[in-house]
Amino acid sequence: MTNTQYGLRETDIPLLEQVQENLLHDQVSIPDWRDTDASVQRRFYDQVRAALLRSVTPTELDDAARRISDALSGVGLLQPFLRDPDVEEVYVRGSEVAIEKGGELERVGPLAPEFYWDQLIRRVAEMSARSQLTPRHPAVLVDLPGGQRFTGMLPPLMDAPAINVRLFGNQAVTDLRGLGAFEQRDAQIQGGLADIIDPNLRAKVSQIPSDSKVERFLAWIVAAQSGNVLIAGEFSAGKTTLLNYISQFIPSDVPVAVLETFRELQLAEHLFQMRA
């Protein structure tokens, strides 16, 4: 179920609940996401380790205490990604986690059940004087001690707990000229199927009849991520229907953000989808 390099193991779930009960009984305070003092973190680790003494074998005790203490303090299981200088953004949708590096999305996998991320969002909100969760506003937006921006959203705003952590300044890019930011571009788009990286999407676009030029072009530009598309028209012209259709060509590893007054779009399934 979980990525054992980063997340909780199946056997950690009951241990996590047990430790939380023990800490509550002993009135032990969990370090919040603003507390980066190493001595505080070490003391909390020792308290978690003591709570696990009777439940974990001696050979597994230290590793289990590390996983549980990491899961309960700071921003929990996301903390290791904040220490990685190459990570630009962290995404959580339901139980699935992904990170963005160099503009590329990398799926990490499920690190913990949905209830864990629900609790994490609520804990961050409780520890922030400026951002409180309410039934009318089930979202939290705070700045973390390292300068990262934490956004968490709960149902009904989202179908499942959702978190975005934006990291700034880890890989500052200053050589805009070297990246070609100021080069002149040919206004005429020229491209082909080779521009589509995903082989499944490439095959799907190739099946569109060549004489259906508008359909083929829209599918290509979305699948190849080669431009922006603005769909405009009068009432009941079919804008939503067209958008739903071309959404099937959005690469599955691309994060999708949807903002609409009423939920009308039935986009093709994208795991890392943000709706508001």
N, C-alpha and C positions, 0 to 999 in steps of 0.2 A: 504493500500500500504506500509506503513512504520511501523517499530517497534517503538511505541510511547515512550518506555522507553529511547531510545537513540536518535532517528532520528528526522527528520522533519515530520510534519503532512501535509496532503494534503493542508490545508488552509495556511500553511507556505510558499508554493512555490511562490504565487504572492507577499506575504509580503517580501520575500527574495529579489526579483527583485526590489520592491519598495524601500527598504532600501538601496540597492546598488546604485540606482539612486540618492537618497537623499544624501548619503554620498559623492558621486562623485560631486554633485552640490555644497555641502558645503565644498568640498576639505578636507574631513576627511580622514586621513590615517588609513588603516586597519592594526592592529598589525601583524607582520609577525611571522613565526613559530619559530624564534630565540628569540622573545621578551617575556620573562616570568615574567616581572615586574608586580606585582599584581595591582599597582596603574594605570598602562597603561591599563591593562585589564578592570579594573573597570570603567575608564573613557570612554573606548570604549563601554562598556555595557550601560552606561548612555546615550551616543550619539545614540545608536541603540534604546533605550527605548524612547527617545525624538522623533525619527523618526516614531515611531509606535503609538504615542499618539492618532492620529486622526483615526487610522485604527483598533484598538483593544479595546475591552471593558476593563474597569479598573480592573476587576477580573482576566482577562487573560493576562494583560499587562506584568507583571514581568516574567511569565513563557515563553511567546512568545519572550520577549527580550533576555532571557537567551538562548533559542534555536537558535535564529537568530544570536546572537553575537558569540555563540560557533561555528555555522556553517561557519561564515566568518573569524574567527581569528585562529591563530595557524595552526594545521592540521585539523581544522574543526571538523566534527562529529566523527573523530577518536580519538580526544583528551581524552575522558573518558577512553578508553581502554589503553592508555599509562599510565594512573594513576593506573591501576589495577595490583598489583604485581604478579598475577597468569597468566597474559596473556603473551604468548611467541611470538606470531605472529598475525598480523591482515591482512586479505585478503579482497580485493574489486574486484569483477568481474562484470562489467556492473553496475547494481544498487545493487547487492547482496553483503552482508558483512558477514564474518565469522571470528572467532577468534580461536586460538589454545591454549589450556590449558592442561598441563601434557601430551602432545603428542596427545591429542584428539581434533578433529575439531568440533566446535560448530557453527551452522548456526545462525546468528543473524537476518538475513532477509534484505529486502530492506530498507535502511535508508534515501535515497534520490534518485532522478532521475539521469540518466547517466550524464546529462549536469553539475550537481553539481560536480561530481568527476572529470570530464574533467576540470572544472574551478579550482578545488583544485590543480590538477597536474600542471596546467599552473602557478598558483600563487606561488607554492613552487619553480618552476623552475625560475620564474622571480626574486624571492628574494634570489636566490643563484648565486653568482658570478662565481661559478665553474661548473654549470650545466645548460646549455641553451637548450631549445627545438628547433629543426630545422626539416624541412621536411625530411631530410636524417637521422635524429637521433631523433625520437619522444619519447624520454625517459629521465627520470631524476633520478639521484641517489645522495642523500645527507644524511649527518649525522645530526640528530636533536639534539637540545640542551641537551636532557636527555641521549644522547648516542645511541638512536635508529637509525636504518638505514631505510630510506624511499626510496622506488623504485616505480616510476610511469611510465606507458607506455600508449601511445595513438594509435589509428588507424593511419596508416594501420599496425603497428607492432602487434597490437592486434585487435580483432574484436570489442572490446568496451574498455572504460577506465579500466585500471587494476592497482591496488596498492598493494604492500606488505610493511608492516612495521615490521621489525624484532626487537624484544626487547632483550637486552642482560643483563644478570646479575641479573634479578629480582629474579630468583629462582636458584641460583648457586648450582650445585650438585657436591659435593666433595667426597662423600662416594662411590667411584667406586667399592671398594671391596664389600661393602654391597649390591650393585646393581648386583653383580655377573659378573662384567666386565672381571674378570680374571679367571673365572671358565672354566674348560675344557668342550668342547661340543662334543657330539657324532657326528661323521662325517656322519653317516647314518641317513637320514631324515625318521622319522616315524611320521605319522599323519593321521588324518581322517577328515570327514565332520564336526565333532564337533569343529575343529579349525577355521571354518568359522563363524564369528560372524553374518554377515548379513543373515537372514533367506531366503531371495529371492535368493541370490547367492548360498547358501547351497543347495537349491532345484534345481537350474539350474545345478550345478556341479553333483548332484546326478542323473540327467537325462542322463548324458554321459554314454554310454555303458561301463560296467566294463572291457570288453575285449579291449577297446581303451585306453590302459594304458598311452601312452605318452600324448594324449589329456587330459585325466583325471588328470594326474599329473601336467601339465602346468596350467590347470584351477584351481586346488587346490592351487598351490603355489602362484598364483596371488591373488586369492580370500582370502586366509588365510594370505597373506603378510608374508610368511614364508621363503623367500629367494630372491635372485637376479637371473634374467634370462638374459642370453646373447644369442642373436640370430645372428648367423653368417652364411654366405653362399656366393656363387658366384652370379654374375649378373643374375637377373631374376629367382633366386632360390625360391622366394616366401616369403622373409623375411618380407616385409611390409604387405603382405596378412596375414601372421601368426600373426604378432603383432596386426593388426587390429582385428583379431578374438579373441585373448586372452584378448584384452583390455576390452571386455564386462564383464570380471570377476573382474575388478578393483572395489573395494568398492566405492560407490558414495560419501562417506564423506572423501575420501582421495584426497588431492591436487595432481594434475598431471602437470608435467613440460615436455614440448616437445621442442626439439631443432633439427631442420632439415634444410638442404640447400634449398630444394624445398618442398612445402606443399603437401605431399603425404599421410600422415597418416589421416585416417578418424576414429579417436578414438570414442568409445562410449561416449555419452554425459556426461561430468563432469563439474559441474558448476564452480568449482574453478580450472580452467585449465589455465596454463601459456604457451604461445607459442612464440617462437622466431626463 
